[in-house]
Amino acid sequence: MNITKDTVVTLQYRVADSNGRLIEQSKTPMVYLHGGYENTLPKIEEALEGKDAGHEVTLDLQPEDAFGVRDESLVRVIPKSEFPPGVKVGGQLQGHTDDGTPHVFHVMKIKGPEVHLDGNHPLAGKALKFHLKVTAVRPATAEEIAHRHVHGEHGHHH
């Protein structure tokens, strides 16, 4: 079966930086609903459209096609006194962008009385190599299409 809109795609993946250094590798397969539901990167969908199980591809994506270019307005320094005790590097906080949109910020470092936050995706600004191997393709159920994501094994559970 070929990958088309409203098919469920199972794939193994590896993500490396532009120098080929491994960043992330799938331990369990990634399963997503294909067809513009924003369940994966548009360039990945584009590369897999019409392919079937067994297809392998390596994509070289620029930052704007991967996790975006860095937005320096999402970097903040906030007094430690404004945080609850126990704030740690690597933690995540719900905050707001300059226009008031809710946004998740990562605690990058704590320097004396200051906490340094970054709201960019950890891979923002990086060119990445994605190696993808399609292991299965099946038709999506009506419920999956209605909910715009995969249900069941490796998908989303209620």
C-alpha positions as CSV (number, residue, x, y, z in Angstrom):
1,M,0.0,0.0,0.0
2,N,1.3,3.4,-0.9
3,I,1.5,6.4,1.4
4,T,-1.3,8.9,0.5
5,K,-3.6,11.2,2.5
6,D,-5.2,9.4,5.4
7,T,-2.8,6.5,5.7
8,V,-1.0,5.6,8.9
9,V,2.7,5.4,8.4
10,T,5.1,3.6,10.7
11,L,8.8,4.4,10.4
12,Q,12.2,4.1,12.0
13,Y,14.2,7.2,12.0
14,R,17.6,8.7,12.8
15,V,18.3,12.4,13.1
16,A,21.9,13.6,12.7
17,D,23.4,17.1,12.6
18,S,25.0,18.4,9.3
19,N,28.3,16.8,10.3
20,G,26.6,13.4,10.6
21,R,26.7,13.2,14.4
22,L,23.7,11.2,15.7
23,I,21.2,13.4,17.7
24,E,18.3,11.0,18.0
25,Q,17.3,7.5,16.9
26,S,13.9,5.9,17.2
27,K,13.8,3.3,20.0
28,T,10.2,2.5,19.1
29,P,8.8,3.2,15.6
30,M,7.3,6.6,15.0
31,V,3.6,6.3,13.8
32,Y,1.8,9.2,12.2
33,L,-1.3,10.1,10.2
34,H,-0.2,11.2,6.8
35,G,-1.9,14.0,4.9
36,G,-1.2,17.5,6.3
37,Y,-2.3,16.9,9.9
38,E,0.9,18.5,11.3
39,N,1.9,15.2,12.9
40,T,5.3,15.4,11.3
41,L,7.4,17.9,9.3
42,P,5.9,18.8,5.9
43,K,9.2,17.9,4.1
44,I,9.0,14.4,5.6
45,E,5.5,14.0,4.3
46,E,6.5,15.4,0.9
47,A,9.4,12.9,0.7
48,L,7.2,9.9,1.7
49,E,4.1,10.7,-0.5
50,G,3.4,7.8,-2.8
51,K,6.1,5.5,-1.3
52,D,5.4,2.1,0.4
53,A,6.8,-0.1,3.2
54,G,10.5,-0.8,2.8
55,H,11.2,2.7,1.3
56,E,14.3,4.4,2.8
57,V,15.4,8.0,2.3
58,T,17.8,10.5,3.7
59,L,16.7,14.1,3.8
60,D,19.0,17.1,4.3
61,L,16.8,19.8,5.9
62,Q,17.7,23.4,6.4
63,P,16.5,24.9,9.8
64,E,13.4,26.5,8.2
65,D,12.3,23.0,7.0
66,A,13.2,21.3,10.2
67,F,12.6,22.9,13.6
68,G,12.8,26.5,12.5
69,V,15.4,29.3,12.7
70,R,16.3,30.5,16.2
71,D,14.1,33.4,17.5
72,E,16.2,35.4,19.9
73,S,13.1,37.1,21.3
74,L,12.4,33.7,22.9
75,V,15.6,33.9,25.0
76,R,14.9,35.4,28.4
77,V,16.8,36.2,31.6
78,I,14.6,36.4,34.6
79,P,15.4,36.9,38.3
80,K,15.6,33.7,40.2
81,S,13.5,35.3,42.9
82,E,10.5,35.1,40.5
83,F,10.7,31.2,40.4
84,P,9.4,28.7,42.8
85,P,12.2,26.9,44.7
86,G,13.7,23.9,43.0
87,V,14.0,25.5,39.5
88,K,16.6,23.3,37.7
89,V,18.6,23.4,34.5
90,G,16.8,21.2,31.9
91,G,13.4,22.0,33.4
92,Q,10.5,23.4,31.4
93,L,8.2,26.2,32.3
94,Q,5.0,27.5,30.8
95,G,5.3,31.1,30.0
96,H,4.2,33.6,27.3
97,T,5.8,35.2,24.3
98,D,6.0,39.0,23.9
99,D,2.5,39.0,22.3
100,G,1.0,37.0,25.2
101,T,0.9,33.6,23.4
102,P,1.4,30.7,25.8
103,H,4.8,29.1,25.2
104,V,7.1,26.5,26.8
105,F,10.5,27.7,27.8
106,H,13.5,25.5,28.7
107,V,15.8,26.4,31.6
108,M,19.2,26.7,30.0
109,K,21.4,27.8,32.9
110,I,21.1,29.4,36.4
111,K,23.8,32.0,37.0
112,G,23.7,33.5,40.5
113,P,20.4,35.4,40.8
114,E,19.5,34.9,37.2
115,V,17.7,32.2,35.3
116,H,18.4,31.9,31.6
117,L,15.4,30.6,29.6
118,D,15.1,29.7,25.9
119,G,11.8,29.1,24.2
120,N,13.3,27.8,20.9
121,H,13.1,24.1,20.1
122,P,16.4,22.5,21.1
123,L,17.1,21.8,17.4
124,A,16.1,25.2,16.1
125,G,18.7,26.8,13.9
126,K,20.3,23.5,13.0
127,A,20.5,21.9,9.5
128,L,19.6,18.2,10.1
129,K,19.8,14.9,8.2
130,F,16.8,12.6,8.7
131,H,17.2,9.0,7.7
132,L,13.8,7.4,7.4
133,K,12.7,3.8,6.8
134,V,9.1,3.1,6.2
135,T,8.2,-0.2,8.0
136,A,4.4,-0.2,7.5
137,V,1.5,1.6,5.8
138,R,-2.2,1.0,6.6
139,P,-5.4,2.9,5.9
140,A,-6.4,5.2,8.8
141,T,-9.7,4.6,10.6
142,A,-12.5,7.1,10.4
143,E,-11.9,7.9,14.1
144,E,-8.2,8.6,13.5
145,I,-9.1,10.9,10.6
146,A,-11.7,12.7,12.7
147,H,-9.2,13.2,15.6
148,R,-6.4,14.1,13.2
149,H,-3.9,11.6,14.8
150,V,-3.2,7.9,15.2
151,H,-4.8,5.8,17.9
152,G,-3.7,2.5,19.5
153,E,-0.3,1.0,19.4
154,H,2.5,3.7,19.4
155,G,-0.2,6.3,18.7
156,H,-2.2,8.5,21.1
157,H,-4.1,6.9,23.9
158,H,-7.2,8.3,25.7
